Amino acid sequence: RTFYDDELIWNGEVYTEPRYTTEVVTEHALDFLAQARQDPFFLYVAYNGPYGLGRSMTEVHKNRHTAYYAGKELASFPREPVHPWLVHNRQIINNQVSIEGYASAVSGVDDGVGAIMDALDEYGLSEDTLVIYASDQGLCGGHHGMWGMGDHSRPLHTFEEAIHIPLIFRHQGQMSAGVTVDHRTCNYDFMPSLLDYLHLGEKTLDVSPGRNYGPVLRGESVSWDGTIFHEFEHARMIRTDRWKYTWRYPEGPDELYDMENDSGERSNLVGNASAVDVIADLRERINAFFDRYADSEFDLWKGGRSKAGRAIEF
């Protein structure tokens, strides 16, 4: 992605957009909101950025924030030696141009989201509109000596920065502002929770591990087990309040971290005699979860194919 001169589709036609793509996406969203309507609407805004990969990260990122970030330390991007597992984006690690560019891209999205929220207020739609802000995946920005998502290393990695995503709900007049909920959740919980909040709980889903945190969105309390499961190609992970275990098929390497005492994931306890029983328990829980919920067509552990449609050497 280049952010300028991108090929886009509009009204069924492919064209080259010379302007800053993030701003163009916002422009279309604002045009949609400006249309007078009486019926409920659904607006999905899929930004192209921030996109911390490719050519856009090795050239100066040009938007209105470029000058502001120029020369700043930006300590939220750790400067660490390149991780030996990292395959792609090695040239981006500790690269000041890349760091400033990613920060500029993030702020470009912030501009767009702010403009959309202002438009909802302007058109009197805020109290009738549920807004959800999320992303598809996280990204290491120098954390652990990695840059990019989990598939940019071999083996694929599952560091916290790569699997964390934002999840923000706003429903003016219905949800309390500024509330942070500490429940650990996963994307499979999203749909049952949203259906419940929208009073569509009678809608049924296929077999799903999804749990319902809908009551939390209404300010109610709910009993919550913070255990989550994650799968990225051949890597399967369980995260409990204390432990994080990544099990890679067929021969590892595997990782176990004590997240209460090692939240930075620095000390891999696999191979530690004291961790044998912990690992056995976590493996049993991983097997039980995926035996029930894995789609056999895409279960790499049992001869399935990659959903990505491409071969990845493990």
N, C-alpha and C positions, 0 to 999 in steps of 0.2 A: 504494500500500500504506500502511496506517495503523498496523499493528502491534497495534491494539486494535479490537475490533468488526469483525474481518475475516470475510468469508463463506468458510467452509471446507466441505469434503465429508468426512463420516465415515459409514461403513457405507452408502454410496450416497445419503445425504441431505445437502442443503445446509443449513447452520445458521450462525448468527452467534455467533462466539466472543468473549466479552467480555474474556478474559484476554490477556496479552501473548503474541502468536502464536509468537514464537521459543521461548518456554518450553513452549508447548503441543506444538510439534513434538518437542522433547526428551522431554517426558512420554510421548508415544506410542512413541518409540524405546526408552525405558527399559522401558515395559510389554512391548514385544516381546521384549527381551532377558531379561526375568524369566520368560518362559514356558519351562518345562522342555522340552528337546528332545534327541534323539539324532542326528538327521540334520543335515547341513550346512545353513546358512542364509545368506540374502542380505538385508542390511538397507541400504536406500538412504534417507539422511536429507537431504532437500532443504529447507534453511532459507529462510525468506522474507527474511532479512536477511544481511548488511547491505544495505540498499537505499537508495542515496543520491539518490533522485529524488522528485519530487512533494511533496505536502503534508507528508509526514513529515519533510522536510528544512527546512521553514520554520516548524515548530512545535517546541516543546521535546519532545525524545524521552524518553519516560518509561519507564525501567527502573531497576534497582538501581544503575546506574553514573552516572545523571544528575548527582547531587550531586557525585560525585568529579571529573567533568570540567568542572563549571561554573567558568567564569572562567579556565581554564588556556589557555596559549598554543597548545599542540599544534602545535609547529613542523613536524611531518611533513606538514602541510597548507600548501603554499606560498601566500603572499599575493602574487599577481601581477595586473596589469591584465587585464581580460577580453579574451580572444582575439577578434579581429574575425570569425573563422569561427563562433564559438559562437552557436547559435540558441536552444537550450533551456537552462534552468537558470541563466540569467545572474544571477538574483536570489540564487543560492546562493553565487556566488564571493565569497570574503572575508567570508562571513556567519558570525559566531561561533556563532549558534544551530545552523546547519547543520553546522558543523565539530564542535561538541560532540555533536550528535545522531548523526552518523555514527560517531564514536568510541564512543559508548554502544552503538550497534547492533552494532559489531564485537565489543565485549566481551560482549554478550549471546550471540553465537554462540560465543565462547570458553567461556563458562559451560557451554553445552550440550554442546560437544565434550568438555570435561573430564568432565562427568557421565557421558557415554557410555563414555569410556575407563575411568573408575573402575568402572562397572558390569561391563565385560569382565573386569577384575581380580577383582571380587567374585565373579563366577560361574565363575571359573576358565577363561575363554574366551580369554584374551589370546594364549596360545601357539598356539592353533588358528585364530586369526582374523586375516586380512589386513585392515588398515585403510588406506583411501586417502582423503586429504583434498585436494580440489581445488575449483575454482569454474568458472563458465561463461565469465567474462570479467573483465578488469580495469576500473579506473575512475580517471579523473583527478580528484583532489580538490583542484583549484586549480593543478595542474601545467600549465604553459604557458598559464595563464589559461583552462583548460578545466575543466568539471565534468561528469562523466558518462562514458558509453561513447562509442565512436567515432561512433555514429549521432546524437549530439546536436549535431554541428556540420555545417556545409555549407561546403566539401566534408567528407565523412566523414574523420575523422582516424585515424591509426595510431600515435600516440605510444606509446612503450614502456609507460607506465603503464596504457594502455588494453588492451594485448595481453598483458601479464604476468599470469599466474595462479599461485596456489600449487599445488604438487604434492608432497605428502608421503606416503611409504609407511611403514607400521609393521607389522612381523610379528615379534613378540617371540620370541627364540630362533632366528630364521631370518635376520633382517637386523641388522646392526650399528647400534647407536643413535648418533645425533648425527653421521652422515656426510652431508656435502654434496657433491653431484656437480655439476660445472660445465658438463656437456654441455648445449648449447642444444637444446631439443626442442620439438615441436609436438604438438597434440592428435592428429594423425593417427598419431603414433608410439605412442599409448597402448595400443590394442588388441593389436597384435602383441607388444608388450612384456609385457603382462599375460598373454596366452596362453602365452608362453614361460615366464614365471616360474611359472605354475601347471601346467607340463608338459602343456599342451594345444596345443603348437605344430603338431600335425598338423591342427588345425582350420584351414580355409581361409577367406579373406576374398575379397570381390570385389576387383577391381583397386584397389589402394591404394598411396599413396606411403609408407605407414607403415614406419618402421625399428624395429629391435628393440634396446631397451636392457635387456631382461630380465636378461642376464648381470650388468649393473651392480648390479641389485637383490640378486644373490647374492654380491656382493663381488668379482666378477671384472672384469677390464679388457676394454674393447671399443674397436675402432677407430671413431671417431665424426666425422662431418662435421657441423659445427654450423650448416650452412645450413638455414634454414626459409623456408617460403612461407606467406603469409597472404592471405585474401580477405575483403573486407567490401563486399558489394554490388558496385559498379563499381570499387572500389579494390583493386589487387593489389600485394603487397609481397614483396620478397625481403630477407632479413637474413643476411649472412655475418659472419664474424668482424670484418671491418672496415667493411663498407658496409651501409647500410639505404636501400633505394630503394622509394618508393611511386609507382606508375604508375596514374593515374586515367583511365578511359575516359569520353568520347572525346577530350577536349581538356585534361586536367589540371585544376588545377595539380598538378605532380609535385614530389616532394621527394627529395633525396639527402643523406644525412648520413654523415660520416666518424666512425663510432662509437668508433674508437680514440682520436681526438683531440677529439671533440665528442659525448660520451655524453649530454649534455643536450639534443641535437637543437636547437641554437640557430642554426646556420649552414647554410642550405639551399644546396647547391652546384649545383643545377640552373641552367643558364645560364653556369656557369663553364667557360671553354674547356678547362681542364685535366681536366674531368670527362666530356668527350664520349665518350671510349673506354670509360670505366667504365660509363656509362649504357648504351651500346650492348651491352656484354657482359651486363649485368644484365637488360636487356630480352629478350635472346635466351634467357636462362635462365628468365625468367618465362614466355615463350611456350612453351618446350619443356615446362615443368612443367604448365601448365594445358591445353595441347593434349592432353596424355596423360590428365590426371586430372579435368578439369572435367566436371561433369554437364551435357550439352547442354541439358537442360530448364531449367537455372538459370544458364546461361552468358550473362550480360548483355552480354558483349563480342561475342557472336555471335547476338543476337536472342532470347535466353532470357528467362525471367521471374524476378522477384524471389522468392526463397524465403520472404521475410518476408510475402508476400501483400499488400503495400501498395506504393503508388507513392511513391518518394522523388525529389524534384527535386534534380538534381545541379547 
